[in-house]
Amino acid sequence: MFFTVKVLSFIILVIFSVNLFLVIYDFIRRFLTQIKYQRLDRARNYFTRILEEIFRAPSVDLSKLKPKLKVSSSLERQALLETLLNYSSRQPEKSFIFAQELGYIEEYEKKLNSSKPYERGEAFRTLAILGSKRSLERMLEALQRENHPEIAFVGFLSCLKLIDKAYFKTFFNLLYEKQKQRVLNLRSVSLVITDFIDRFKEQASFSIYDFLKEQPPSNSFRIALLEGFYYSKHLDETLLRIVKEHLNFEHPEILAKALKVLSKAVEFDKEVGSEEILPFLRHPSWFVRLSALKVLEKKITPEMVEHVAPLLEDKNALVRREAAKALFKLPIEELIIRLPSLLEIKDPYGRDSLVEEMVMSGVWERLKDGGIKGPLKSYVENIMSFLQLNYKMA
């Protein structure tokens, strides 16, 4: 009994000691971290005052300023760099000159070859923010060797801030190579392409067109390319021409992505007409049919109803829903005339899609309130009687 009490006491003492040590350790760590951040804030404020005065002056004598910007620790050097980065958007040329004179450019060019991924990522971002175009070739060389997905993605986005037309071909070949090596996934590639187009607009369009002609890429890269087109804010005739060429592919996902881009285009008739989209409504893949409907709903005419209406009985619920949505883009007079026959389809799910869209689009409210009169009155009565009988809609 005595032995058991001693063992339990020892265990309790050990647990208490360990907990006490952890509490003290955590307190000391927090205290030291707080002191570090206080020192960092003081250093930032000091360098901010100096740089604010420097950047206001029309000319700068670096030889006189270097003593003021002298740093004695890695923490102060970090504070000076952060301050320079904050000024880089306002005074890019002066910020770059200071960074170069203080050795930051050379330091971060060396970090591109670091064995630590976070240091390589930091190097890409820092050189891009400082606008170090002289570092671009080294950054591209580092990207050639990079096999870490996140760092490669950061590297491509950073290079986009520095490249010009002379490097477009190299950049795209490297992007394609990293996608083939599975370093970058399709989502990352599409985001890079979107940023590329938004930054360089027409120049980017011509560059992509030339790239596709010189080196036909894989289907997966084309999918990422089209996805990048879709999310880009810029969509010109050259890009639409590229999209139209992809309508000749047999790969279902390529077709769906190309149609998805066309559904976003405000005016696509210059490159592709509605009659070229209609055949895709009969495509075996449901997502191709769905994308084709999204394109046609912007340009739907009464002549297209015979092509769209059969999709109300499609096997896929999303296609049925989109078909109903497209039909309700018709002028209200045409819609009211055709609704009685459309509601008589055999597929109950297709009818449900029509009725749901009728409510969502506000047409049901107009019918219920008697907002449609004249020659269309008989059609309205047929629609109302059908809804009251089958859907109990009063």
Secondary structure, DSSP 8 states (H G I E B T S, - for coil): -HHHHHHHHHHHHHHHHHHHHHHHHHHHHHHHHHHHHHHHHHHHHHHHHHHHHHHHSSS--HHHHTTTT--SSHHHHHHHHHHHHHHTTTSHHHHHHHHHHTTHHHHHHHHTT-SSHHHHHHHHHHHHHTT-GGGHHHHHHHHHH---HHHHHHHHHHHHTT--GGGHHHHHHHHHHHHHTTSS-HHHHHHHHHHHHHHHTHHHHHHHHHHHHHS---HHHHHHHHHHHHH-S---HHHHHHHHHGGG---HHHHHHHHHHHHH-S--TTT--HHHHGGGGG-SSHHHHHHHHHHHTTT--GGGHHHHGGGGG-SSHHHHHHHHHHHTTS-HHHHHHHHHHHTT-S-HHHHHHHHHHHHHHTHHHHHHTT---GGGHHHHHHHHHHHHHHT---
